[in-house]
Amino acid sequence: MPLEFEIEIQLPVADERDPRPGLCEGGQIVKYVYILQSLAAEEHFYTGITDDLKARLAKHNSGAVPHTSKFCPWRIKTYVAFSDEARAIAFEKYLKSGSGRAFAKTRL
C-alpha cells in the first residue's frame, strides 16, 4: 500500500525565549527531514532526519558520519520541517525508497 503525504511546507518560527534548535513557537519540537548533496561529487545525495540542521550538517562536513565522510563537503539541497515526529520518520523512510528517490529527484 503506497504511503500518502500531503506536503505543505511551513518553516517554523523560532521562539525568542528559547534559543534551542528544533523548537518552534510554543516550544513544540520540530524534526527536519533533509536531503544533502555532495559538493565533491554532485551525483551523490544523502537523506536524513534531525532536530538541529546546522549541527547535523557540521557533523556531515567534519567527517564524523561514516556514510557521508568520503564525499565531503555537503550542502543542504532540501529540508522539510515536521511538528509530528512519526510523520517525519515516515517521510524519511519514503524518501529512501525507490519511489521516494524518484519523487525527490523531480520535485525537491
C-alpha positions as CSV (number, residue, x, y, z in Angstrom):
1,M,0.0,0.0,0.0
2,P,1.6,3.3,-1.1
3,L,2.2,6.0,1.5
4,E,0.3,9.2,1.0
5,F,1.7,12.5,2.1
6,E,0.1,15.9,1.8
7,I,3.1,18.3,1.7
8,E,2.6,21.8,3.0
9,I,6.0,23.4,3.6
10,Q,6.0,25.8,6.5
11,L,9.2,27.0,8.1
12,P,9.0,27.1,11.9
13,V,9.1,30.5,13.6
14,A,11.8,30.5,16.3
15,D,10.6,31.2,19.8
16,E,12.8,34.1,21.0
17,R,12.5,32.9,24.6
18,D,14.0,29.5,23.9
19,P,17.0,29.6,21.5
20,R,17.4,25.8,21.4
21,P,17.3,24.3,17.9
22,G,14.4,22.1,16.9
23,L,11.8,24.2,18.7
24,C,9.2,26.4,17.1
25,E,6.8,28.9,18.6
26,G,5.1,27.5,21.7
27,G,8.0,25.2,22.4
28,Q,6.8,22.4,20.0
29,I,9.6,20.0,18.9
30,V,10.4,20.2,15.2
31,K,12.0,17.4,13.2
32,Y,13.7,18.1,9.9
33,V,13.9,15.6,7.1
34,Y,16.8,16.8,4.9
35,I,18.5,15.9,1.6
36,L,22.2,16.7,1.3
37,Q,24.1,16.9,-2.0
38,S,27.8,16.4,-2.2
39,L,29.8,19.3,-3.5
40,A,32.7,17.0,-4.3
41,A,30.6,14.5,-6.3
42,E,27.3,16.2,-7.2
43,E,25.6,12.9,-8.2
44,H,25.8,11.8,-4.5
45,F,22.9,12.5,-2.2
46,Y,22.1,11.6,1.5
47,T,18.7,11.7,3.2
48,G,18.4,12.0,7.0
49,I,16.4,13.3,9.9
50,T,17.4,15.7,12.7
51,D,16.2,18.3,15.1
52,D,19.2,20.6,14.5
53,L,20.0,21.1,10.8
54,K,23.1,23.3,11.4
55,A,24.8,20.9,13.8
56,R,23.9,17.9,11.7
57,L,25.4,19.5,8.5
58,A,28.5,20.4,10.5
59,K,28.8,16.7,11.6
60,H,28.5,15.5,8.0
61,N,31.1,18.1,6.8
62,S,33.6,17.3,9.6
63,G,33.7,13.6,8.5
64,A,32.1,12.4,11.8
65,V,29.4,10.5,9.9
66,P,31.0,7.4,8.3
67,H,28.4,7.1,5.5
68,T,29.0,10.6,4.2
69,S,32.6,11.2,5.1
70,K,34.1,10.2,1.7
71,F,32.1,12.7,-0.2
72,C,32.6,15.9,1.9
73,P,31.7,18.7,1.7
74,W,27.9,18.6,1.6
75,R,25.2,21.2,1.2
76,I,21.6,21.1,2.2
77,K,19.6,20.6,-1.0
78,T,16.2,20.5,0.6
79,Y,14.6,20.2,4.0
80,V,11.1,19.9,5.3
81,A,10.1,20.7,8.9
82,F,7.6,18.4,10.7
83,S,5.9,19.0,14.1
84,D,4.9,15.3,14.2
85,E,7.9,13.0,14.7
86,A,6.1,10.0,13.4
87,R,5.3,11.7,10.1
88,A,8.9,12.9,9.8
89,I,10.1,9.3,10.2
90,A,7.6,8.0,7.7
91,F,8.6,10.7,5.2
92,E,12.3,10.0,5.6
93,K,11.6,6.3,5.1
94,Y,9.6,7.1,2.0
95,L,12.4,9.3,0.5
96,K,14.8,6.4,1.0
97,S,12.6,4.1,-1.1
98,G,12.7,3.8,-4.9
99,S,9.6,5.9,-5.5
100,G,10.7,8.4,-2.9
101,R,14.1,8.9,-4.5
102,A,12.3,9.4,-7.9
103,F,9.9,11.9,-6.2
104,A,12.8,13.8,-4.6
105,K,14.8,13.9,-7.9
106,T,11.9,15.5,-9.8
107,R,10.1,17.5,-7.1
108,L,12.5,18.5,-4.3
